[in-house]
Amino acid sequence: MRRPIIGISTSIIIDDGGMFPGYHRSYVNRDYIRSVSAAGGVPVMLPMSDDKEAVETALYLCDGLILSGGQDVYPLNYGQEPHRALKQVCPERDSFDYELYRLAREKDMPVFGICRGSQIIATAEGGSLYQDLSEMEGALKHNQGHTPDMPSHHINITEGTRIHKIFGEKRIAVNSFHHQIIKNPGDNMIVAARADDGAIEAIEHKKAKYVVAVQWHPEMMHASDEHMLNLFKALVDVCR
């Protein structure tokens, strides 16, 4: 049986030293590659580009899509002015990720969003973000800042959701590396999990074949937590 091809959105990293300071490189963290491979898929990096024809052709070679983590989403994309705590943004990457998501939905391709990817999906569906957790009263610490595979806080999973089916539990511990959070998931989305402070930790599309997104980083935990690997297996399985 042919293994499903999973496209992974990439970003740009700029060398700040070495032989080529200022040099731009396409990249994605290796944990994404390892997670897809361990789940039985074939990972393919999709380089950031403003060539829409090339992006469409590359995506249509894939069976599923992962929208990966990274920079803050530019608030002008969802009708807000920048908050003083906004961090690095990349409008070019926003355009790239929105186009990937639009094409994937047009094809009804399974999509899995991670951290920034969940925020891209929410805002693409008409939702909005808290640009910084300081905007949300009573927020927990959501950026542990160390040990990527160590759980940081608990989330509560909504019964009857895909996330609940994948984990088989209503309460699990996840890692956490973000300062933005979904405020409104959009009209087509449902909230599949929240942290104890009410922060939205997972969303799912109401009508799509498969659109699931999480705020934490399961790719960093997949080797030590079978539940996290199951998120990638679920994507691969629906792509078969």
C-alpha positions as CSV (number, residue, x, y, z in Angstrom):
1,M,0.0,0.0,0.0
2,R,1.3,3.4,-0.9
3,R,2.2,5.6,2.1
4,P,0.3,8.9,2.2
5,I,2.3,12.0,1.3
6,I,2.0,14.7,3.9
7,G,3.0,18.2,2.9
8,I,4.5,20.4,5.7
9,S,4.5,24.2,5.5
10,T,7.9,25.7,6.0
11,S,9.3,29.1,7.0
12,I,12.4,31.1,6.4
13,I,15.4,31.3,8.8
14,I,18.0,34.0,8.3
15,D,21.6,33.2,9.1
16,D,23.0,35.6,11.7
17,G,26.6,34.5,11.4
18,G,28.8,31.9,9.8
19,M,30.0,32.2,6.2
20,F,26.8,33.7,4.9
21,P,25.3,36.2,7.4
22,G,21.8,37.3,6.2
23,Y,21.4,34.2,4.0
24,H,17.8,33.0,3.8
25,R,17.1,29.3,4.2
26,S,13.8,27.3,4.0
27,Y,13.3,25.1,7.0
28,V,11.0,23.2,9.3
29,N,12.0,21.6,12.7
30,R,13.0,18.0,12.3
31,D,10.4,16.8,14.8
32,Y,7.7,17.4,12.2
33,I,9.5,15.1,9.7
34,R,10.1,12.4,12.3
35,S,6.5,12.5,13.5
36,V,5.0,12.0,10.1
37,S,7.5,9.2,9.3
38,A,6.8,7.5,12.6
39,A,3.1,7.7,11.9
40,G,3.5,5.9,8.5
41,G,3.4,8.9,6.2
42,V,6.0,10.4,3.8
43,P,6.9,13.9,4.9
44,V,7.4,16.5,2.1
45,M,8.5,20.1,2.9
46,L,6.6,22.8,1.1
47,P,8.9,25.8,0.6
48,M,7.4,29.2,1.2
49,S,6.7,30.9,-2.1
50,D,4.6,33.7,-3.6
51,D,4.3,31.7,-6.9
52,K,0.7,30.5,-6.5
53,E,0.8,28.1,-9.4
54,A,3.9,26.4,-8.0
55,V,2.3,26.2,-4.5
56,E,-0.9,24.7,-6.0
57,T,1.1,22.1,-8.0
58,A,3.2,21.1,-5.0
59,L,0.2,20.8,-2.7
60,Y,-1.7,18.7,-5.2
61,L,1.0,16.1,-5.1
62,C,0.2,15.6,-1.4
63,D,-2.6,13.6,0.4
64,G,-2.6,15.8,3.5
65,L,-1.3,19.0,4.9
66,I,0.4,20.1,8.2
67,L,0.4,23.8,8.9
68,S,3.4,24.1,11.2
69,G,4.3,26.5,14.0
70,G,6.3,29.7,13.8
71,Q,5.9,33.4,13.9
72,D,3.0,35.4,15.2
73,V,0.1,35.8,12.8
74,Y,0.0,39.4,11.5
75,P,-3.0,41.0,13.2
76,L,-4.1,43.0,10.1
77,N,-5.1,39.7,8.6
78,Y,-8.0,39.5,11.0
79,G,-8.9,43.1,11.4
80,Q,-6.9,44.2,14.4
81,E,-4.1,46.7,15.0
82,P,-0.8,45.4,16.5
83,H,-0.8,44.9,20.3
84,R,2.3,46.2,22.1
85,A,3.3,42.7,23.0
86,L,3.2,41.4,19.4
87,K,6.4,39.6,18.4
88,Q,8.0,38.7,15.1
89,V,5.6,38.5,12.2
90,C,6.1,37.4,8.6
91,P,3.3,38.6,6.3
92,E,4.8,36.7,3.4
93,R,4.4,33.5,5.3
94,D,0.9,34.4,6.3
95,S,0.0,34.7,2.7
96,F,1.6,31.4,1.9
97,D,-0.1,29.5,4.7
98,Y,-3.5,31.1,4.0
99,E,-3.1,30.0,0.3
100,L,-2.2,26.5,1.3
101,Y,-5.2,26.3,3.6
102,R,-7.5,27.7,0.9
103,L,-6.3,25.1,-1.7
104,A,-6.5,22.3,0.8
105,R,-10.1,23.2,1.7
106,E,-10.9,23.5,-2.0
107,K,-9.7,19.9,-2.5
108,D,-11.2,18.8,0.9
109,M,-7.7,17.6,1.8
110,P,-7.1,16.6,5.4
111,V,-5.4,19.4,7.4
112,F,-3.6,19.3,10.7
113,G,-2.6,22.7,12.3
114,I,0.0,23.0,15.0
115,C,0.4,26.1,17.2
116,R,0.6,29.0,14.7
117,G,-1.1,26.6,12.2
118,S,-4.2,26.5,14.5
119,Q,-4.2,30.3,14.5
120,I,-3.9,30.4,10.7
121,I,-6.9,28.1,10.4
122,A,-9.0,30.0,13.0
123,T,-8.4,33.4,11.3
124,A,-8.9,31.9,7.8
125,E,-12.3,30.8,9.0
126,G,-13.2,34.3,10.2
127,G,-12.0,34.0,13.8
128,S,-9.6,36.1,15.8
129,L,-6.7,35.9,18.3
130,Y,-5.6,37.3,21.6
131,Q,-2.4,38.8,20.3
132,D,-0.9,38.2,23.8
133,L,-2.0,36.2,26.8
134,S,-1.9,39.4,28.8
135,E,-5.2,40.2,27.1
136,M,-6.8,37.2,28.7
137,E,-7.7,37.5,32.4
138,G,-6.3,34.8,34.6
139,A,-4.1,33.2,32.0
140,L,-1.8,30.3,33.0
141,K,1.9,30.2,31.9
142,H,1.7,29.0,28.3
143,N,5.4,29.3,27.3
144,Q,7.4,26.8,29.4
145,G,10.6,27.9,27.7
146,H,12.5,24.6,28.2
147,T,12.5,20.8,27.7
148,P,10.3,20.6,24.6
149,D,8.9,17.1,25.3
150,M,7.9,17.8,28.9
151,P,4.2,18.4,29.7
152,S,3.6,21.9,31.0
153,H,-0.2,22.1,31.8
154,H,-3.4,20.2,31.5
155,I,-6.2,20.5,28.9
156,N,-9.8,19.4,29.0
157,I,-11.1,17.6,25.9
158,T,-14.7,18.0,24.7
159,E,-16.5,14.6,24.4
160,G,-17.6,13.5,20.9
161,T,-14.8,15.4,19.1
162,R,-12.1,13.9,16.9
163,I,-9.5,14.9,19.5
164,H,-11.4,12.9,22.2
165,K,-11.6,9.9,19.9
166,I,-7.9,10.1,19.2
167,F,-6.9,10.4,22.8
168,G,-9.6,8.4,24.5
169,E,-9.4,10.7,27.5
170,K,-11.0,13.9,28.7
171,R,-7.9,15.4,30.4
172,I,-4.3,15.2,29.3
173,A,-1.1,17.1,29.9
174,V,0.5,19.0,27.0
175,N,3.6,21.1,26.4
176,S,3.3,24.8,25.7
177,F,5.3,27.3,23.6
178,H,3.1,30.3,22.7
179,H,2.0,33.8,23.8
180,Q,-0.9,34.1,21.3
181,I,-4.1,32.1,21.6
182,I,-7.3,31.7,19.6
183,K,-10.1,34.1,20.8
184,N,-12.8,33.2,18.3
185,P,-12.3,30.0,16.3
186,G,-14.6,31.1,13.4
187,D,-18.1,30.1,12.5
188,N,-17.2,26.8,10.9
189,M,-15.1,25.6,13.8
190,I,-15.8,24.0,17.2
191,V,-13.7,24.1,20.3
192,A,-12.3,20.6,21.0
193,A,-10.2,21.4,24.1
194,R,-9.4,24.1,26.6
195,A,-6.9,24.7,29.3
196,D,-8.0,25.2,32.8
197,D,-7.8,29.0,32.3
198,G,-10.3,28.8,29.4
199,A,-7.6,29.1,26.7
200,I,-8.6,27.3,23.5
201,E,-6.2,24.5,22.9
202,A,-7.8,22.6,20.0
203,I,-10.3,23.2,17.3
204,E,-12.0,21.2,14.6
205,H,-14.0,22.0,11.4
206,K,-17.7,21.2,11.6
207,K,-18.2,20.1,8.0
208,A,-14.8,19.3,6.5
209,K,-13.5,15.8,5.9
210,Y,-10.7,16.4,8.4
211,V,-9.5,19.7,9.7
212,V,-8.0,19.4,13.2
213,A,-5.7,21.9,15.0
214,V,-4.0,22.1,18.3
215,Q,-2.2,24.9,20.1
216,W,0.5,22.7,21.7
217,H,3.4,21.0,19.9
218,P,2.7,17.2,19.7
219,E,5.6,16.7,17.2
220,M,8.0,17.5,20.1
221,M,6.3,14.9,22.3
222,H,5.6,12.1,19.8
223,A,8.7,10.0,20.7
224,S,7.9,9.9,24.4
225,D,4.0,10.0,24.4
226,E,2.0,7.6,22.3
227,H,-1.0,9.9,22.5
228,M,0.8,12.6,20.6
229,L,2.0,10.2,17.9
230,N,-1.6,9.2,17.5
231,L,-2.5,12.7,16.3
232,F,-0.2,12.1,13.3
233,K,-1.4,8.6,12.8
234,A,-5.0,9.9,12.6
235,L,-3.9,12.3,9.9
236,V,-2.1,9.6,8.0
237,D,-4.9,7.2,8.3
238,V,-7.6,9.6,7.0
239,C,-5.2,10.3,4.0
240,R,-5.0,6.6,3.0
